[in-house]
Amino acid sequence: QVQLVESGGGLVQPGGSLRLSCAASRSIDSINFMGWYRQAPGKQRELVAGISSGSRTTYPDSVKGRFTISRDNAKNTVFLQMNSLKPDDTAVYYCNAYFGRNYWGQGTQVTVSS
């Protein structure tokens, strides 16, 4: 099992940046896949960034070039650097780990508004 705790959300103006962190309760070295998802009101949860145990990354076109996922295995933490934020990026952001099954954090709110 693994518990995930997100932090770093908040209110930011369009064009601004935020860095989200996801702290895991155990070593993430052997976790096959970790990712960040988001869910806006009335919409389905969607993947915004994923990283494999070999540090291969994946992004949808909507965030490619603006978001960067990284992992620090020594700190059991995954990060999501979000730049050039847009109002459409407003959502609750969830950390995910696939380790036999899916594990989720509690979510952190990101609001992009002037």
C-alpha positions in Angstrom: 0.0 0.0 0.0 1.0 3.6 -0.4 -0.5 6.9 0.9 -0.2 10.0 -1.2 -0.3 13.6 0.0 -0.5 16.5 -2.4 0.5 20.1 -1.7 1.2 23.3 -3.5 -2.2 24.2 -5.0 -3.7 27.7 -4.7 -4.9 30.7 -6.6 -2.7 32.1 -9.4 -3.2 34.6 -12.2 -3.2 33.6 -15.8 0.3 33.2 -17.1 1.6 32.3 -13.6 3.2 29.2 -12.3 2.7 26.7 -9.5 4.6 23.6 -8.4 2.6 20.7 -7.0 4.2 18.1 -4.8 3.1 14.5 -4.0 4.7 12.9 -1.0 4.4 9.1 -0.9 4.4 7.1 2.3 6.9 4.5 1.0 9.7 4.2 -1.5 8.6 5.0 -5.0 11.6 3.3 -6.7 9.5 0.3 -7.6 6.2 2.0 -8.4 5.7 1.4 -12.1 3.8 4.6 -12.9 3.0 7.8 -11.1 0.9 10.6 -12.5 -1.1 13.7 -12.0 -4.7 13.9 -13.0 -7.2 16.7 -12.7 -10.9 17.1 -12.5 -12.8 20.2 -13.2 -16.5 20.7 -12.2 -18.8 18.7 -14.5 -15.9 17.1 -16.3 -14.2 13.7 -16.2 -10.9 13.2 -14.5 -8.1 13.4 -17.0 -4.4 12.6 -17.0 -2.2 15.7 -17.3 1.3 14.1 -16.7 2.7 10.7 -16.1 6.1 9.3 -15.3 7.3 5.7 -15.3 9.8 4.1 -13.0 12.4 4.6 -15.8 11.5 8.3 -15.9 9.7 8.2 -19.2 7.1 11.0 -19.3 3.8 11.5 -21.0 1.6 14.6 -21.5 -1.6 15.4 -23.3 -1.4 18.1 -26.0 -3.3 20.5 -23.8 -0.4 20.8 -21.3 2.6 19.8 -23.4 5.3 22.4 -23.2 3.8 24.0 -20.1 3.7 21.2 -17.5 6.7 19.1 -16.4 6.5 16.1 -14.2 9.5 14.8 -12.3 10.3 12.4 -9.5 12.8 12.5 -6.6 13.1 8.9 -5.5 15.4 9.8 -2.6 12.5 12.0 -1.2 9.7 9.6 -2.3 8.1 12.7 -4.0 6.7 13.5 -7.4 6.4 17.0 -8.6 4.4 18.8 -11.2 5.7 22.2 -12.4 3.0 24.1 -14.1 3.9 27.2 -16.2 1.9 29.6 -18.4 -1.3 28.6 -16.5 -4.6 29.3 -18.1 -8.1 29.6 -16.6 -8.9 26.2 -18.3 -6.3 24.6 -16.0 -8.6 25.3 -13.0 -9.4 22.0 -11.4 -8.7 19.7 -8.4 -5.4 18.0 -9.1 -4.8 14.4 -7.9 -1.7 12.4 -7.5 -1.9 8.8 -8.7 0.3 5.8 -8.2 -0.1 2.5 -9.9 1.3 -0.3 -7.6 -0.7 -3.4 -8.2 -3.8 -1.1 -8.2 -4.5 2.6 -8.4 -3.8 4.8 -5.4 -5.0 8.4 -5.1 -4.2 11.4 -3.0 -6.9 13.6 -1.6 -6.4 16.3 -4.2 -5.3 19.9 -4.2 -7.3 22.8 -5.7 -5.7 24.9 -8.4 -7.5 28.0 -9.5 -6.3 30.2 -12.3 -8.1 33.5 -12.3 -7.4 37.3 -12.5 
